[in-house]
Amino acid sequence: MSQASNDPSHDPQSDAAEATEVVLLDAEKLAPQPIQVDAELSLGPQPLLPHDDDINHVLDYRKVRQIIINECTAEHVNLLESLIGKLANRLLQLPGVQGVRVKIAKLEIFDDCEVAIRVETGKW
């Protein structure tokens, strides 16, 4: 799922890096490409503290993570734009979510840089 890290404080569940089939260039067709997905969700105005400490009364980030994994591994797409649109729409369907910002980076597409695309939709 996530890229390995030698840092003992690194939480491997904090990033969603996937090997996915987003391929257009010939070099990408040899194997699935690793990507990094960052998602930010707007729930609108919220109290600074939840009314209790129950996970059932807040947005469970495990659901967000699972949606990211499912969407990124569901099917082959040629363009990041196709994948990011599907992912943003799916995250926007979560209960209470009013806005979504999603960034997807291709981590190994070029030797000298990574390439990323970002979308924002909904209310902020």
C-alpha positions, -999 to 999 in steps of 0.1 A, spaced: 0 0 0 23 28 12 59 34 3 83 20 29 100 44 52 129 39 76 116 67 98 102 50 129 78 79 134 63 75 99 28 63 99 24 41 68 -14 46 68 -10 84 66 -3 83 29 -21 65 1 5 55 -24 -7 29 -49 6 11 -79 -21 18 -104 -27 14 -141 -27 50 -153 -6 46 -184 -2 66 -216 35 68 -223 51 36 -237 75 33 -207 44 32 -183 30 2 -200 56 -21 -186 42 -21 -151 17 -3 -129 29 31 -118 32 41 -82 11 72 -73 5 92 -42 -30 104 -34 -37 133 -10 -73 140 -1 -87 169 19 -124 169 28 -145 198 39 -173 190 64 -184 227 67 -184 245 100 -177 221 129 -173 225 166 -136 225 177 -143 193 197 -167 165 189 -195 162 214 -180 128 225 -150 107 217 -169 81 195 -156 73 160 -192 68 149 -199 105 154 -172 118 131 -158 110 96 -139 78 98 -107 82 78 -105 45 72 -135 49 49 -117 76 30 -86 55 27 -106 25 14 -124 46 -12 -90 59 -24 -77 23 -27 -108 10 -44 -110 38 -70 -72 37 -77 -72 -1 -83 -106 -6 -99 -97 -3 -136 -72 8 -161 -73 45 -170 -51 64 -195 -52 98 -178 -48 111 -142 -76 135 -151 -100 105 -154 -89 89 -122 -90 121 -101 -125 130 -113 -139 96 -104 -121 98 -70 -133 133 -62 -169 124 -71 -168 93 -49 -154 112 -19 -180 139 -23 -207 112 -18 -196 105 18 -221 116 44 -215 152 56 -188 159 30 -194 193 14 -161 198 -5 -132 177 -17 -96 186 -28 -77 157 -43 -41 156 -55 -26 126 -73 11 125 -81 29 100 -104 61 93 -84 83 77 -109 71 89 -143 103 109 -150 138 106 -135 141 142 -126 106 151 -113 72 139 -103 40 150 -120 8 158 -101 -27 170 -108 -50 186 -83 -88 192 -83 -112 210 -60 -150 206 -60 -179 214 -37 -181 240 -9 -152 253 11 
